[in-house]
């Protein structure tokens, strides 16, 4: 999941999913010349140092990243194959191929490629991050955290917010609410405008019984341009817990108007506030 451009990457993730990060922490913002959103596929070698083979491989990889961004995974994989044919030592190509397979749900192929990328670039924090996210998908939460910590310990790592967010989501999935809150707080402090961090932080805090603090974070999400059915529903439950019934009705009206067929709107109509 940018050198993330954490805010832009977070917005892309948010627009595409009802808060579950999944692949989107990795593949939301592939850009030509580099990978965003937790998937920063490596900076290019300086032009003066490039061999002809590396230059051809880099161009293929830039095309692959763009195709992956557009959802054309099979075309992206073919471009990556040609990049590796041109330069089999190009670690960034293995990295991107691992992310493509991760997005497809092929965890075995993803792991094989991310391992090769890591062997070639053992200090690359984006590879460390993405390998951690892979372990999270495998429910290997302790191992995932170790990889995230290695990424965070990398001097000069610019996408720390992305890794704290992913770490928080993994803690949340594993039932470690206190650790999830701390990691998500770090992510939020780095980018308070990221609606994904704001939503998940509010969700964890609310689940821990502090509706008042949760209200602060979820109101910021719902007052912004990236509110959705999930954030409105969480806001409704928070306002209800605080007996702020005017705010609750206002959010309910938004939910019914903007997302009338959503499961959240249907739950609201039933009064199923425990869902």
C-alpha positions in Angstrom: 0.0 0.0 0.0 2.8 5.1 -2.4 6.1 5.5 -2.0 2.6 5.4 -0.9 1.6 9.0 -1.1 -0.1 7.7 2.0 -3.1 10.0 1.6 -3.6 9.3 -2.1 -3.1 5.6 -1.5 -5.4 5.6 1.4 -8.1 7.3 -0.7 -7.7 4.8 -3.5 -8.0 1.9 -1.0 -11.0 3.5 0.6 -12.9 4.0 -2.6 -12.4 0.4 -3.7 -13.3 -1.5 -0.5 -15.5 -1.3 2.5 -12.6 -1.0 4.9 -10.9 -4.4 4.4 -7.4 -3.8 3.2 -6.7 -7.1 1.5 -4.7 -6.6 -1.6 -5.5 -3.0 -1.7 -2.8 -2.1 0.8 -0.5 -3.4 -1.9 -2.0 -2.7 -5.3 -4.0 0.4 -5.2 -1.7 2.9 -6.8 0.8 1.2 -9.2 2.5 4.0 -11.1 4.7 3.8 -14.1 8.3 4.0 -12.8 7.4 2.7 -9.4 4.9 1.0 -7.2 2.7 2.7 -4.7 0.4 1.7 -1.8 2.5 -0.8 -0.1 3.7 -2.0 -3.3 6.5 0.3 -4.1 8.2 -1.7 -6.7 11.6 -0.4 -6.3 13.3 2.6 -7.5 14.8 2.5 -10.9 18.5 2.2 -11.3 20.1 5.5 -12.3 20.1 5.8 -16.1 23.9 6.3 -16.2 24.4 3.0 -14.4 21.9 0.9 -16.4 22.8 -1.8 -18.7 20.8 -2.2 -21.9 19.2 -5.3 -20.4 18.2 -3.5 -17.3 16.8 -0.6 -19.2 14.6 -2.9 -21.3 13.5 -4.8 -18.2 12.7 -1.5 -16.4 10.5 -0.3 -19.3 8.7 -3.6 -19.3 8.1 -3.4 -15.6 6.7 0.2 -15.8 4.2 -1.1 -18.4 3.4 -4.0 -16.1 2.7 -1.7 -13.2 0.4 0.3 -15.3 -1.5 -2.7 -16.5 -1.8 -4.0 -13.0 -3.2 -0.7 -11.9 -5.9 -1.0 -14.6 -6.8 -4.5 -13.5 -5.2 -6.3 -16.5 -3.3 -8.8 -14.4 -2.7 -11.3 -17.2 -1.1 -8.6 -19.4 0.9 -7.4 -16.5 2.3 -10.8 -15.8 3.3 -11.2 -19.4 5.2 -7.9 -19.2 6.9 -9.0 -16.0 7.9 -12.3 -17.7 9.5 -10.3 -20.6 11.2 -8.1 -18.1 12.8 -11.1 -16.4 13.7 -12.6 -19.8 15.6 -9.4 -20.5 17.2 -9.3 -17.0 16.7 -12.3 -14.7 18.5 -10.5 -11.9 15.9 -7.8 -11.7 14.6 -8.0 -8.1 11.9 -5.4 -8.7 10.3 -7.7 -11.3 10.0 -10.5 -8.8 8.6 -8.1 -6.3 5.9 -6.9 -8.6 5.1 -10.4 -9.7 4.7 -11.4 -6.1 2.2 -8.6 -5.6 0.3 -9.6 -8.7 -0.1 -13.1 -7.4 -1.0 -11.8 -4.0 -3.8 -9.8 -5.5 -5.0 -13.0 -7.3 -5.0 -14.9 -4.0 -2.2 -17.2 -5.1 -0.3 -17.1 -1.8 2.2 -19.8 -2.8 3.3 -18.1 -6.0 3.3 -14.7 -4.2 5.6 -16.1 -1.5 8.0 -17.6 -4.0 8.4 -14.4 -5.9 8.6 -12.2 -2.8 11.3 -14.5 -1.4 13.3 -14.1 -4.5 12.9 -10.3 -4.5 14.0 -10.3 -0.8 17.0 -12.4 -1.5 18.1 -9.9 -4.2 17.2 -6.8 -2.1 17.3 -7.8 1.5 17.2 -4.3 2.9 14.3 -3.0 0.8 11.6 -1.9 3.2 8.8 -2.2 0.7 9.6 -5.8 0.1 9.8 -6.3 3.9 6.4 -4.7 4.3 4.8 -6.8 1.5 6.2 -10.0 2.8 4.8 -9.1 6.2 1.4 -8.5 4.6 1.6 -11.8 2.9 2.2 -13.5 6.3 -0.9 -11.6 7.6 -3.0 -13.1 4.8 -1.7 -16.6 5.9 -2.7 -15.7 9.5 0.9 -16.0 10.6 0.5 -12.9 12.7 3.6 -13.0 14.8 5.8 -13.5 11.7 3.9 -10.7 9.9 4.7 -8.4 12.8 8.4 -9.3 12.7 8.6 -8.3 9.0 6.7 -5.1 9.6 9.1 -4.2 12.4 12.0 -4.8 10.1 10.5 -2.4 7.6 9.9 0.2 10.2 13.4 -0.1 11.5 14.8 0.8 8.0 16.5 4.2 8.1 14.9 6.7 5.9 11.8 4.6 5.2 9.3 7.0 3.8 6.1 4.9 3.9 6.0 4.2 7.6 2.3 5.1 7.8 1.5 2.4 5.3 3.3 -0.2 7.4 1.8 1.0 10.7 -1.7 0.7 9.1 -1.0 -2.8 7.9 0.4 -3.8 11.2 -2.7 -2.4 12.9 -5.0 -4.3 10.7 -3.1 -7.5 11.4 -3.2 -7.0 15.1 -6.9 -6.3 14.7 -7.5 -9.5 12.8 -5.6 -11.5 15.4 -7.6 -10.1 18.3 -4.9 -7.9 19.8 -6.9 -4.8 20.2 -4.5 -2.8 22.4 -1.6 -3.3 19.9 -3.9 -2.6 17.0 -4.9 0.7 18.5 -1.3 1.8 19.1 -0.2 0.9 15.5 -3.2 2.6 14.0 -2.6 5.7 16.1 0.9 5.9 14.6 -0.6 5.6 11.1 -3.1 8.3 11.9 -0.5 10.6 13.3 1.5 10.3 10.1 -1.6 11.0 7.9 -4.7 12.2 9.8 -6.5 12.6 6.5 -6.3 9.0 5.6 -9.9 7.6 6.0 -8.8 4.0 6.2 -6.6 4.7 9.3 -9.4 6.9 10.7 -12.1 4.3 10.3 -10.1 1.4 11.7 -8.8 3.4 14.6 -12.4 4.4 15.5 -13.5 0.8 15.1 -10.9 -0.5 17.4 -11.4 2.2 20.0 -15.2 1.7 19.9 -14.8 -2.1 20.3 -12.7 -1.4 23.4 -15.6 0.5 24.9 -14.6 4.1 24.4 -17.3 5.6 22.3 -16.4 9.2 23.0 -12.9 8.8 21.6 -14.2 6.8 18.7 -16.6 9.6 18.0 -13.8 12.0 17.3 -12.2 9.8 14.7 -15.3 8.6 12.9 -16.8 12.1 12.7 -13.7 13.2 10.9 -14.1 10.5 8.4 -17.8 11.1 7.9 -17.4 14.8 7.6 -14.9 14.3 4.8 -15.3 13.4 1.1 -14.6 9.7 1.5 -17.3 8.6 3.9 -19.1 5.4 2.8 -21.7 2.9 4.0 -19.3 1.3 6.5 -18.1 4.6 8.0 -21.7 5.9 8.2 -22.8 2.7 9.9 -20.0 2.8 12.4 -20.8 6.5 13.1 -24.5 5.6 13.7 -23.5 3.0 16.3 -21.1 5.4 18.0 -23.7 8.2 18.2 -26.3 5.7 19.4 -24.0 4.6 22.2 -23.5 8.2 23.2 -27.2 8.9 23.0 -26.6 11.6 20.3 -29.8 10.8 18.5 -29.9 13.8 16.3 -26.5 13.0 14.9 -27.5 9.4 14.6 -30.6 10.2 12.5 -28.6 12.5 10.3 -26.2 9.8 9.5 -29.0 7.3 9.0 -30.6 9.7 6.5 -27.3 9.9 4.6 -26.9 6.1 4.7 -30.4 5.5 3.3 -30.0 8.2 0.6 -26.5 7.4 -0.6 -26.4 3.6 -0.1 -30.0 2.4 0.0 -29.1 -1.2 -1.0 -26.1 -1.6 1.2 -26.1 -4.2 4.0 -25.5 -1.4 6.4 -28.6 0.5 5.3 -30.7 -2.7 5.5 -29.3 -3.3 9.0 -30.2 0.2 10.0 -33.8 -0.2 8.8 -34.0 -3.4 10.9 -32.5 -1.7 13.9 -29.8 -4.4 13.9 -27.2 -2.3 15.7 -25.2 -5.3 16.8 -24.3 -6.3 13.2 
